[in-house]
């Protein structure tokens, strides 16, 4: 075999091994949350107290006056393709 062919074959093997290791690492983390849920399912959990009210149709008359700073979600720079001298 030529040296170039050996180098390519070695690189392919190294890439294949790296892919297998990465796939194994990703798959090893799957399913661990279910074991914790099953272990905690037998115990009663203390909940946070909440207030509940029925929904009522009607006008919304509540107004809030406050100072605030608004920030855009998306922003774009507008520049011309040509410049005038």
ABEGO torsion letter per residue (X at the ends): XBAAAAAAAAAAAAAAAAAAAAAAAAAAABGAAAAAAAAAAABBBBBBBBBBBBBBBEBBABBBBBBBBBBBABBBBBBBABBBX
